[in-house]
Amino acid sequence: MKQFQSIEKLDEAALYVLELVSGLSILLLTFGLIASMASPSSENNTSAREGSPKEGRNWLSSSR
């Protein structure tokens, strides 16, 4: 409608901004997931996964 051209422009601008923010948040979440999976601290916790949890705690306390 020709009556509401300014409102339509504002509506389209708001839609584009929301789509941009949504895409950016997806990219940041993806980057965070990849960074957390590539973290070297996750590789050092293998002793707690092997055997019982008690064995893992004994191994950690004996290494001090």
PQR file with spaces between the fields and no chain letter, atoms N, CA, C, O and H, PARSE charges and radii, in Angstrom:
ATOM       1  N    MET     1       0.841   -1.183    0.000 -0.4000 1.5000
ATOM       2  CA   MET     1       0.000    0.000    0.000 -0.0000 2.0000
ATOM       3  C    MET     1       0.881    1.240    0.000  0.5500 1.7000
ATOM       4  O    MET     1       1.930    1.271    0.644 -0.5500 1.4000
ATOM       5  N    LYS     2       0.456    2.231   -0.709 -0.4000 1.5000
ATOM       6  CA   LYS     2       1.254    3.446   -0.820 -0.0000 2.0000
ATOM       7  C    LYS     2       1.174    4.304    0.433  0.5500 1.7000
ATOM       8  O    LYS     2       2.010    5.187    0.627 -0.5500 1.4000
ATOM       9  H    LYS     2      -0.395    2.205   -1.233  0.4000 1.0000
ATOM      10  N    GLN     3       0.195    4.064    1.277 -0.4000 1.5000
ATOM      11  CA   GLN     3       0.062    4.875    2.488 -0.0000 2.0000
ATOM      12  C    GLN     3       1.182    4.598    3.487  0.5500 1.7000
ATOM      13  O    GLN     3       1.609    5.496    4.213 -0.5500 1.4000
ATOM      14  H    GLN     3      -0.484    3.347    1.119  0.4000 1.0000
ATOM      15  N    PHE     4       1.642    3.390    3.520 -0.4000 1.5000
ATOM      16  CA   PHE     4       2.554    2.978    4.590 -0.0000 2.0000
ATOM      17  C    PHE     4       3.940    2.613    4.066  0.5500 1.7000
ATOM      18  O    PHE     4       4.528    1.632    4.521 -0.5500 1.4000
ATOM      19  H    PHE     4       1.295    2.660    2.930  0.4000 1.0000
ATOM      20  N    GLN     5       4.461    3.370    3.135 -0.4000 1.5000
ATOM      21  CA   GLN     5       5.778    3.061    2.575 -0.0000 2.0000
ATOM      22  C    GLN     5       6.877    3.176    3.623  0.5500 1.7000
ATOM      23  O    GLN     5       7.784    2.345    3.664 -0.5500 1.4000
ATOM      24  H    GLN     5       3.983    4.167    2.766  0.4000 1.0000
ATOM      25  N    SER     6       6.803    4.190    4.460 -0.4000 1.5000
ATOM      26  CA   SER     6       7.855    4.351    5.466 -0.0000 2.0000
ATOM      27  C    SER     6       7.820    3.217    6.491  0.5500 1.7000
ATOM      28  O    SER     6       8.863    2.757    6.954 -0.5500 1.4000
ATOM      29  H    SER     6       6.066    4.865    4.426  0.4000 1.0000
ATOM      30  N    ILE     7       6.627    2.778    6.835 -0.4000 1.5000
ATOM      31  CA   ILE     7       6.516    1.672    7.783 -0.0000 2.0000
ATOM      32  C    ILE     7       7.021    0.386    7.145  0.5500 1.7000
ATOM      33  O    ILE     7       7.662   -0.424    7.814 -0.5500 1.4000
ATOM      34  H    ILE     7       5.779    3.152    6.458  0.4000 1.0000
ATOM      35  N    GLU     8       6.742    0.187    5.859 -0.4000 1.5000
ATOM      36  CA   GLU     8       7.231   -0.997    5.167 -0.0000 2.0000
ATOM      37  C    GLU     8       8.754   -0.999    5.096  0.5500 1.7000
ATOM      38  O    GLU     8       9.374   -2.053    5.241 -0.5500 1.4000
ATOM      39  H    GLU     8       6.221    0.845    5.315  0.4000 1.0000
ATOM      40  N    LYS     9       9.366    0.163    4.875 -0.4000 1.5000
ATOM      41  CA   LYS     9      10.829    0.250    4.845 -0.0000 2.0000
ATOM      42  C    LYS     9      11.418   -0.058    6.216  0.5500 1.7000
ATOM      43  O    LYS     9      12.427   -0.755    6.322 -0.5500 1.4000
ATOM      44  H    LYS     9       8.862    1.018    4.757  0.4000 1.0000
ATOM      45  N    LEU    10      10.787    0.462    7.262 -0.4000 1.5000
ATOM      46  CA   LEU    10      11.257    0.168    8.617 -0.0000 2.0000
ATOM      47  C    LEU    10      11.098   -1.325    8.934  0.5500 1.7000
ATOM      48  O    LEU    10      11.956   -1.933    9.575 -0.5500 1.4000
ATOM      49  H    LEU    10       9.968    1.028    7.176  0.4000 1.0000
ATOM      50  N    ASP    11       9.999   -1.891    8.478 -0.4000 1.5000
ATOM      51  CA   ASP    11       9.754   -3.316    8.707 -0.0000 2.0000
ATOM      52  C    ASP    11      10.805   -4.172    7.999  0.5500 1.7000
ATOM      53  O    ASP    11      11.327   -5.124    8.578 -0.5500 1.4000
ATOM      54  H    ASP    11       9.302   -1.398    7.958  0.4000 1.0000
ATOM      55  N    GLU    12      11.111   -3.833    6.754 -0.4000 1.5000
ATOM      56  CA   GLU    12      12.129   -4.579    6.013 -0.0000 2.0000
ATOM      57  C    GLU    12      13.502   -4.409    6.646  0.5500 1.7000
ATOM      58  O    GLU    12      14.272   -5.366    6.724 -0.5500 1.4000
ATOM      59  H    GLU    12      10.686   -3.060    6.283  0.4000 1.0000
ATOM      60  N    ALA    13      13.814   -3.201    7.098 -0.4000 1.5000
ATOM      61  CA   ALA    13      15.106   -2.958    7.737 -0.0000 2.0000
ATOM      62  C    ALA    13      15.229   -3.768    9.032  0.5500 1.7000
ATOM      63  O    ALA    13      16.277   -4.348    9.316 -0.5500 1.4000
ATOM      64  H    ALA    13      13.188   -2.423    7.034  0.4000 1.0000
ATOM      65  N    ALA    14      14.149   -3.800    9.806 -0.4000 1.5000
ATOM      66  CA   ALA    14      14.169   -4.574   11.043 -0.0000 2.0000
ATOM      67  C    ALA    14      14.326   -6.060   10.745  0.5500 1.7000
ATOM      68  O    ALA    14      15.029   -6.772   11.463 -0.5500 1.4000
ATOM      69  H    ALA    14      13.297   -3.329    9.575  0.4000 1.0000
ATOM      70  N    LEU    15      13.676   -6.524    9.692 -0.4000 1.5000
ATOM      71  CA   LEU    15      13.791   -7.927    9.312 -0.0000 2.0000
ATOM      72  C    LEU    15      15.215   -8.277    8.903  0.5500 1.7000
ATOM      73  O    LEU    15      15.740   -9.318    9.298 -0.5500 1.4000
ATOM      74  H    LEU    15      13.105   -5.946    9.109  0.4000 1.0000
ATOM      75  N    TYR    16      15.835   -7.415    8.119 -0.4000 1.5000
ATOM      76  CA   TYR    16      17.220   -7.661    7.698 -0.0000 2.0000
ATOM      77  C    TYR    16      18.173   -7.650    8.887  0.5500 1.7000
ATOM      78  O    TYR    16      19.095   -8.463    8.956 -0.5500 1.4000
ATOM      79  H    TYR    16      15.408   -6.569    7.799  0.4000 1.0000
ATOM      80  N    VAL    17      17.952   -6.733    9.819 -0.4000 1.5000
ATOM      81  CA   VAL    17      18.814   -6.670   11.004 -0.0000 2.0000
ATOM      82  C    VAL    17      18.663   -7.939   11.836  0.5500 1.7000
ATOM      83  O    VAL    17      19.649   -8.497   12.318 -0.5500 1.4000
ATOM      84  H    VAL    17      17.203   -6.073    9.764  0.4000 1.0000
ATOM      85  N    LEU    18      17.416   -8.392   12.001 -0.4000 1.5000
ATOM      86  CA   LEU    18      17.199   -9.613   12.776 -0.0000 2.0000
ATOM      87  C    LEU    18      17.817  -10.832   12.089  0.5500 1.7000
ATOM      88  O    LEU    18      18.371  -11.704   12.760 -0.5500 1.4000
ATOM      89  H    LEU    18      16.615   -7.939   11.609  0.4000 1.0000
ATOM      90  N    GLU    19      17.728  -10.900   10.773 -0.4000 1.5000
ATOM      91  CA   GLU    19      18.354  -12.010   10.055 -0.0000 2.0000
ATOM      92  C    GLU    19      19.870  -11.957   10.177  0.5500 1.7000
ATOM      93  O    GLU    19      20.518  -12.993   10.320 -0.5500 1.4000
ATOM      94  H    GLU    19      17.278  -10.192   10.228  0.4000 1.0000
ATOM      95  N    LEU    20      20.434  -10.767   10.122 -0.4000 1.5000
ATOM      96  CA   LEU    20      21.885  -10.616   10.266 -0.0000 2.0000
ATOM      97  C    LEU    20      22.345  -11.037   11.655  0.5500 1.7000
ATOM      98  O    LEU    20      23.345  -11.742   11.795 -0.5500 1.4000
ATOM      99  H    LEU    20      19.907   -9.925   10.005  0.4000 1.0000
ATOM     100  N    VAL    21      21.622  -10.608   12.672 -0.4000 1.5000
ATOM     101  CA   VAL    21      21.984  -10.971   14.044 -0.0000 2.0000
ATOM     102  C    VAL    21      21.831  -12.473   14.253  0.5500 1.7000
ATOM     103  O    VAL    21      22.654  -13.091   14.929 -0.5500 1.4000
ATOM     104  H    VAL    21      20.810  -10.036   12.558  0.4000 1.0000
ATOM     105  N    SER    22      20.791  -13.063   13.681 -0.4000 1.5000
ATOM     106  CA   SER    22      20.581  -14.495   13.805 -0.0000 2.0000
ATOM     107  C    SER    22      21.715  -15.267   13.133  0.5500 1.7000
ATOM     108  O    SER    22      22.234  -16.227   13.703 -0.5500 1.4000
ATOM     109  H    SER    22      20.123  -12.562   13.132  0.4000 1.0000
ATOM     110  N    GLY    23      22.099  -14.860   11.943 -0.4000 1.5000
ATOM     111  CA   GLY    23      23.204  -15.525   11.251 -0.0000 2.0000
ATOM     112  C    GLY    23      24.512  -15.379   12.006  0.5500 1.7000
ATOM     113  O    GLY    23      25.295  -16.325   12.086 -0.5500 1.4000
ATOM     114  H    GLY    23      21.678  -14.081   11.479  0.4000 1.0000
ATOM     115  N    LEU    24      24.752  -14.202   12.557 -0.4000 1.5000
ATOM     116  CA   LEU    24      25.971  -13.969   13.325 -0.0000 2.0000
ATOM     117  C    LEU    24      26.002  -14.825   14.586  0.5500 1.7000
ATOM     118  O    LEU    24      27.052  -15.352   14.951 -0.5500 1.4000
ATOM     119  H    LEU    24      24.115  -13.434   12.492  0.4000 1.0000
ATOM     120  N    SER    25      24.868  -14.966   15.246 -0.4000 1.5000
ATOM     121  CA   SER    25      24.843  -15.781   16.460 -0.0000 2.0000
ATOM     122  C    SER    25      25.090  -17.247   16.133  0.5500 1.7000
ATOM     123  O    SER    25      25.748  -17.947   16.902 -0.5500 1.4000
ATOM     124  H    SER    25      24.014  -14.538   14.949  0.4000 1.0000
ATOM     125  N    ILE    26      24.570  -17.722   15.001 -0.4000 1.5000
ATOM     126  CA   ILE    26      24.831  -19.109   14.591 -0.0000 2.0000
ATOM     127  C    ILE    26      26.324  -19.309   14.320  0.5500 1.7000
ATOM     128  O    ILE    26      26.897  -20.326   14.710 -0.5500 1.4000
ATOM     129  H    ILE    26      24.035  -17.154   14.376  0.4000 1.0000
ATOM     130  N    LEU    27      26.950  -18.337   13.652 -0.4000 1.5000
ATOM     131  CA   LEU    27      28.382  -18.447   13.383 -0.0000 2.0000
ATOM     132  C    LEU    27      29.195  -18.454   14.677  0.5500 1.7000
ATOM     133  O    LEU    27      30.146  -19.226   14.808 -0.5500 1.4000
ATOM     134  H    LEU    27      26.484  -17.511   13.335  0.4000 1.0000
ATOM     135  N    LEU    28      28.827  -17.603   15.627 -0.4000 1.5000
ATOM     136  CA   LEU    28      29.549  -17.572   16.904 -0.0000 2.0000
ATOM     137  C    LEU    28      29.353  -18.864   17.692  0.5500 1.7000
ATOM     138  O    LEU    28      30.294  -19.364   18.308 -0.5500 1.4000
ATOM     139  H    LEU    28      28.055  -16.977   15.521  0.4000 1.0000
ATOM     140  N    LEU    29      28.140  -19.403   17.676 -0.4000 1.5000
ATOM     141  CA   LEU    29      27.911  -20.673   18.361 -0.0000 2.0000
ATOM     142  C    LEU    29      28.711  -21.796   17.719  0.5500 1.7000
ATOM     143  O    LEU    29      29.257  -22.650   18.417 -0.5500 1.4000
ATOM     144  H    LEU    29      27.375  -18.996   17.176  0.4000 1.0000
ATOM     145  N    THR    30      28.782  -21.800   16.400 -0.4000 1.5000
ATOM     146  CA   THR    30      29.557  -22.816   15.697 -0.0000 2.0000
ATOM     147  C    THR    30      31.034  -22.683   16.029  0.5500 1.7000
ATOM     148  O    THR    30      31.705  -23.683   16.286 -0.5500 1.4000
ATOM     149  H    THR    30      28.338  -21.106   15.832  0.4000 1.0000
ATOM     150  N    PHE    31      31.544  -21.466   16.026 -0.4000 1.5000
ATOM     151  CA   PHE    31      32.946  -21.239   16.370 -0.0000 2.0000
ATOM     152  C    PHE    31      33.230  -21.684   17.804  0.5500 1.7000
ATOM     153  O    PHE    31      34.264  -22.297   18.071 -0.5500 1.4000
ATOM     154  H    PHE    31      31.000  -20.654   15.817  0.4000 1.0000
ATOM     155  N    GLY    32      32.323  -21.379   18.720 -0.4000 1.5000
ATOM     156  CA   GLY    32      32.505  -21.785   20.113 -0.0000 2.0000
ATOM     157  C    GLY    32      32.498  -23.290   20.279  0.5500 1.7000
ATOM     158  O    GLY    32      33.267  -23.835   21.071 -0.5500 1.4000
ATOM     159  H    GLY    32      31.483  -20.881   18.503  0.4000 1.0000
ATOM     160  N    LEU    33      31.629  -23.971   19.535 -0.4000 1.5000
ATOM     161  CA   LEU    33      31.588  -25.427   19.600 -0.0000 2.0000
ATOM     162  C    LEU    33      32.872  -26.036   19.070  0.5500 1.7000
ATOM     163  O    LEU    33      33.423  -26.956   19.675 -0.5500 1.4000
ATOM     164  H    LEU    33      31.003  -23.529   18.892  0.4000 1.0000
ATOM     165  N    ILE    34      33.347  -25.531   17.952 -0.4000 1.5000
ATOM     166  CA   ILE    34      34.593  -26.047   17.379 -0.0000 2.0000
ATOM     167  C    ILE    34      35.764  -25.772   18.311  0.5500 1.7000
ATOM     168  O    ILE    34      36.621  -26.634   18.505 -0.5500 1.4000
ATOM     169  H    ILE    34      32.899  -24.784   17.461  0.4000 1.0000
ATOM     170  N    ALA    35      35.805  -24.578   18.887 -0.4000 1.5000
ATOM     171  CA   ALA    35      36.894  -24.233   19.800 -0.0000 2.0000
ATOM     172  C    ALA    35      36.854  -25.095   21.056  0.5500 1.7000
ATOM     173  O    ALA    35      37.905  -25.496   21.557 -0.5500 1.4000
ATOM     174  H    ALA    35      35.109  -23.877   18.730  0.4000 1.0000
ATOM     175  N    SER    36      35.674  -25.385   21.569 -0.4000 1.5000
ATOM     176  CA   SER    36      35.597  -26.203   22.779 -0.0000 2.0000
ATOM     177  C    SER    36      35.967  -27.651   22.497  0.5500 1.7000
ATOM     178  O    SER    36      36.534  -28.321   23.360 -0.5500 1.4000
ATOM     179  H    SER    36      34.821  -25.059   21.162  0.4000 1.0000
ATOM     180  N    MET    37      35.659  -28.143   21.309 -0.4000 1.5000
ATOM     181  CA   MET    37      36.029  -29.515   20.979 -0.0000 2.0000
ATOM     182  C    MET    37      37.521  -29.640   20.697  0.5500 1.7000
ATOM     183  O    MET    37      38.094  -30.714   20.879 -0.5500 1.4000
ATOM     184  H    MET    37      35.199  -27.599   20.607  0.4000 1.0000
ATOM     185  N    ALA    38      38.152  -28.569   20.259 -0.4000 1.5000
ATOM     186  CA   ALA    38      39.570  -28.598   19.958 -0.0000 2.0000
ATOM     187  C    ALA    38      40.420  -28.206   21.164  0.5500 1.7000
ATOM     188  O    ALA    38      41.642  -28.111   21.051 -0.5500 1.4000
ATOM     189  H    ALA    38      37.686  -27.697   20.111  0.4000 1.0000
ATOM     190  N    SER    39      39.807  -27.984   22.282 -0.4000 1.5000
ATOM     191  CA   SER    39      40.519  -27.553   23.479 -0.0000 2.0000
ATOM     192  C    SER    39      41.450  -28.655   23.971  0.5500 1.7000
ATOM     193  O    SER    39      41.021  -29.801   24.101 -0.5500 1.4000
ATOM     194  H    SER    39      38.814  -28.062   22.374  0.4000 1.0000
ATOM     195  N    PRO    40      42.708  -28.339   24.245 -0.5600 1.5000
ATOM     196  CA   PRO    40      43.645  -29.360   24.718  0.2800 2.0000
ATOM     197  C    PRO    40      43.306  -29.876   26.111  0.5500 1.7000
ATOM     198  O    PRO    40      43.751  -30.964   26.476 -0.5500 1.4000
ATOM     199  N    SER    41      42.533  -29.133   26.903 -0.4000 1.5000
ATOM     200  CA   SER    41      42.194  -29.600   28.242 -0.0000 2.0000
ATOM     201  C    SER    41      41.277  -30.808   28.199  0.5500 1.7000
ATOM     202  O    SER    41      41.240  -31.575   29.160 -0.5500 1.4000
ATOM     203  H    SER    41      42.171  -28.249   26.606  0.4000 1.0000
ATOM     204  N    SER    42      40.537  -31.003   27.117 -0.4000 1.5000
ATOM     205  CA   SER    42      39.662  -32.174   27.036 -0.0000 2.0000
ATOM     206  C    SER    42      40.462  -33.447   26.787  0.5500 1.7000
ATOM     207  O    SER    42      39.959  -34.537   27.062 -0.5500 1.4000
ATOM     208  H    SER    42      40.567  -30.380   26.336  0.4000 1.0000
ATOM     209  N    GLU    43      41.689  -33.350   26.276 -0.4000 1.5000
ATOM     210  CA   GLU    43      42.509  -34.524   26.027 -0.0000 2.0000
ATOM     211  C    GLU    43      43.177  -35.027   27.303  0.5500 1.7000
ATOM     212  O    GLU    43      43.538  -36.201   27.374 -0.5500 1.4000
ATOM     213  H    GLU    43      42.097  -32.465   26.053  0.4000 1.0000
ATOM     214  N    ASN    44      43.348  -34.189   28.294 -0.4000 1.5000
ATOM     215  CA   ASN    44      44.060  -34.561   29.516 -0.0000 2.0000
ATOM     216  C    ASN    44      43.186  -35.295   30.521  0.5500 1.7000
ATOM     217  O    ASN    44      43.701  -35.762   31.536 -0.5500 1.4000
ATOM     218  H    ASN    44      43.055  -33.235   28.236  0.4000 1.0000
ATOM     219  N    ASN    45      41.906  -35.413   30.283 -0.4000 1.5000
ATOM     220  CA   ASN    45      41.005  -36.029   31.247 -0.0000 2.0000
ATOM     221  C    ASN    45      40.732  -37.493   30.935  0.5500 1.7000
ATOM     222  O    ASN    45      39.691  -38.013   31.337 -0.5500 1.4000
ATOM     223  H    ASN    45      41.488  -35.033   29.458  0.4000 1.0000
ATOM     224  N    THR    46      41.623  -38.168   30.239 -0.4000 1.5000
ATOM     225  CA   THR    46      41.386  -39.563   29.863 -0.0000 2.0000
ATOM     226  C    THR    46      41.543  -40.499   31.051  0.5500 1.7000
ATOM     227  O    THR    46      40.941  -41.573   31.063 -0.5500 1.4000
ATOM     228  H    THR    46      42.469  -37.745   29.912  0.4000 1.0000
ATOM     229  N    SER    47      42.329  -40.126   32.043 -0.4000 1.5000
ATOM     230  CA   SER    47      42.539  -41.028   33.176 -0.0000 2.0000
ATOM     231  C    SER    47      41.263  -41.209   33.982  0.5500 1.7000
ATOM     232  O    SER    47      41.040  -42.286   34.535 -0.5500 1.4000
ATOM     233  H    SER    47      42.818  -39.254   32.033  0.4000 1.0000
ATOM     234  N    ALA    48      40.434  -40.206   34.063 -0.4000 1.5000
ATOM     235  CA   ALA    48      39.184  -40.321   34.805 -0.0000 2.0000
ATOM     236  C    ALA    48      38.186  -41.192   34.061  0.5500 1.7000
ATOM     237  O    ALA    48      37.298  -41.774   34.684 -0.5500 1.4000
ATOM     238  H    ALA    48      40.615  -39.331   33.613  0.4000 1.0000
ATOM     239  N    ARG    49      38.311  -41.294   32.747 -0.4000 1.5000
ATOM     240  CA   ARG    49      37.386  -42.102   31.970 -0.0000 2.0000
ATOM     241  C    ARG    49      37.774  -43.573   31.972  0.5500 1.7000
ATOM     242  O    ARG    49      36.908  -44.433   31.808 -0.5500 1.4000
ATOM     243  H    ARG    49      39.032  -40.821   32.241  0.4000 1.0000
ATOM     244  N    GLU    50      39.036  -43.879   32.152 -0.4000 1.5000
ATOM     245  CA   GLU    50      39.503  -45.261   32.141 -0.0000 2.0000
ATOM     246  C    GLU    50      39.319  -45.875   33.526  0.5500 1.7000
ATOM     247  O    GLU    50      39.697  -45.266   34.526 -0.5500 1.4000
ATOM     248  H    GLU    50      39.739  -43.180   32.285  0.4000 1.0000
ATOM     249  N    GLY    51      38.757  -47.047   33.591 -0.4000 1.5000
ATOM     250  CA   GLY    51      38.564  -47.711   34.874 -0.0000 2.0000
ATOM     251  C    GLY    51      37.494  -47.031   35.695  0.5500 1.7000
ATOM     252  O    GLY    51      36.625  -46.341   35.162 -0.5500 1.4000
ATOM     253  H    GLY    51      38.450  -47.542   32.779  0.4000 1.0000
ATOM     254  N    SER    52      37.566  -47.230   36.985 -0.4000 1.5000
ATOM     255  CA   SER    52      36.573  -46.616   37.860 -0.0000 2.0000
ATOM     256  C    SER    52      36.994  -45.191   38.200  0.5500 1.7000
ATOM     257  O    SER    52      38.165  -44.836   38.064 -0.5500 1.4000
ATOM     258  H    SER    52      38.272  -47.790   37.417  0.4000 1.0000
ATOM     259  N    PRO    53      36.054  -44.389   38.635 -0.5600 1.5000
ATOM     260  CA   PRO    53      36.413  -43.020   39.033  0.2800 2.0000
ATOM     261  C    PRO    53      37.392  -42.982   40.198  0.5500 1.7000
ATOM     262  O    PRO    53      38.189  -42.051   40.315 -0.5500 1.4000
ATOM     263  N    LYS    54      37.333  -43.996   41.059 -0.4000 1.5000
ATOM     264  CA   LYS    54      38.248  -44.040   42.198 -0.0000 2.0000
ATOM     265  C    LYS    54      39.689  -44.192   41.726  0.5500 1.7000
ATOM     266  O    LYS    54      40.595  -43.559   42.268 -0.5500 1.4000
ATOM     267  H    LYS    54      36.685  -44.752   40.964  0.4000 1.0000
ATOM     268  N    GLU    55      39.900  -45.035   40.710 -0.4000 1.5000
ATOM     269  CA   GLU    55      41.252  -45.209   40.181 -0.0000 2.0000
ATOM     270  C    GLU    55      41.781  -43.904   39.596  0.5500 1.7000
ATOM     271  O    GLU    55      42.955  -43.573   39.768 -0.5500 1.4000
ATOM     272  H    GLU    55      39.164  -45.550   40.269  0.4000 1.0000
ATOM     273  N    GLY    56      40.916  -43.163   38.906 -0.4000 1.5000
ATOM     274  CA   GLY    56      41.323  -41.891   38.330 -0.0000 2.0000
ATOM     275  C    GLY    56      41.739  -40.893   39.393  0.5500 1.7000
ATOM     276  O    GLY    56      42.713  -40.161   39.219 -0.5500 1.4000
ATOM     277  H    GLY    56      39.963  -43.432   38.767  0.4000 1.0000
ATOM     278  N    ARG    57      40.996  -40.863   40.504 -0.4000 1.5000
ATOM     279  CA   ARG    57      41.349  -39.938   41.590 -0.0000 2.0000
ATOM     280  C    ARG    57      42.651  -40.351   42.265  0.5500 1.7000
ATOM     281  O    ARG    57      43.446  -39.492   42.645 -0.5500 1.4000
ATOM     282  H    ARG    57      40.205  -41.457   40.645  0.4000 1.0000
ATOM     283  N    ASN    58      42.880  -41.643   42.418 -0.4000 1.5000
ATOM     284  CA   ASN    58      44.130  -42.101   43.033 -0.0000 2.0000
ATOM     285  C    ASN    58      45.321  -41.761   42.142  0.5500 1.7000
ATOM     286  O    ASN    58      46.380  -41.372   42.634 -0.5500 1.4000
ATOM     287  H    ASN    58      42.234  -42.341   42.109  0.4000 1.0000
ATOM     288  N    TRP    59      45.144  -41.909   40.841 -0.4000 1.5000
ATOM     289  CA   TRP    59      46.225  -41.599   39.931 -0.0000 2.0000
ATOM     290  C    TRP    59      46.549  -40.103   40.000  0.5500 1.7000
ATOM     291  O    TRP    59      47.721  -39.726   39.997 -0.5500 1.4000
ATOM     292  H    TRP    59      44.283  -42.225   40.441  0.4000 1.0000
ATOM     293  N    LEU    60      45.529  -39.257   40.061 -0.4000 1.5000
ATOM     294  CA   LEU    60      45.782  -37.824   40.128 -0.0000 2.0000
ATOM     295  C    LEU    60      46.431  -37.423   41.446  0.5500 1.7000
ATOM     296  O    LEU    60      47.306  -36.558   41.465 -0.5500 1.4000
ATOM     297  H    LEU    60      44.577  -39.563   40.063  0.4000 1.0000
ATOM     298  N    SER    61      46.013  -38.040   42.546 -0.4000 1.5000
ATOM     299  CA   SER    61      46.597  -37.663   43.836 -0.0000 2.0000
ATOM     300  C    SER    61      48.012  -38.204   43.994  0.5500 1.7000
ATOM     301  O    SER    61      48.810  -37.603   44.713 -0.5500 1.4000
ATOM     302  H    SER    61      45.302  -38.743   42.530  0.4000 1.0000
ATOM     303  N    SER    62      48.350  -39.313   43.349 -0.4000 1.5000
ATOM     304  CA   SER    62      49.699  -39.873   43.479 -0.0000 2.0000
ATOM     305  C    SER    62      50.711  -39.137   42.620  0.5500 1.7000
ATOM     306  O    SER    62      51.914  -39.279   42.839 -0.5500 1.4000
ATOM     307  H    SER    62      47.701  -39.801   42.764  0.4000 1.0000
ATOM     308  N    SER    63      50.255  -38.348   41.640 -0.4000 1.5000
ATOM     309  CA   SER    63      51.200  -37.656   40.763 -0.0000 2.0000
ATOM     310  C    SER    63      51.705  -36.356   41.368  0.5500 1.7000
ATOM     311  O    SER    63      52.549  -35.688   40.770 -0.5500 1.4000
ATOM     312  H    SER    63      49.278  -38.233   41.462  0.4000 1.0000
ATOM     313  N    ARG    64      51.216  -35.992   42.515 -0.4000 1.5000
ATOM     314  CA   ARG    64      51.659  -34.720   43.141 -0.0000 2.0000
ATOM     315  C    ARG    64      52.939  -34.870   43.881  0.5500 1.7000
ATOM     316  O    ARG    64      53.437  -33.901   44.455 -0.5500 1.4000
ATOM     317  H    ARG    64      50.531  -36.535   43.000  0.4000 1.0000
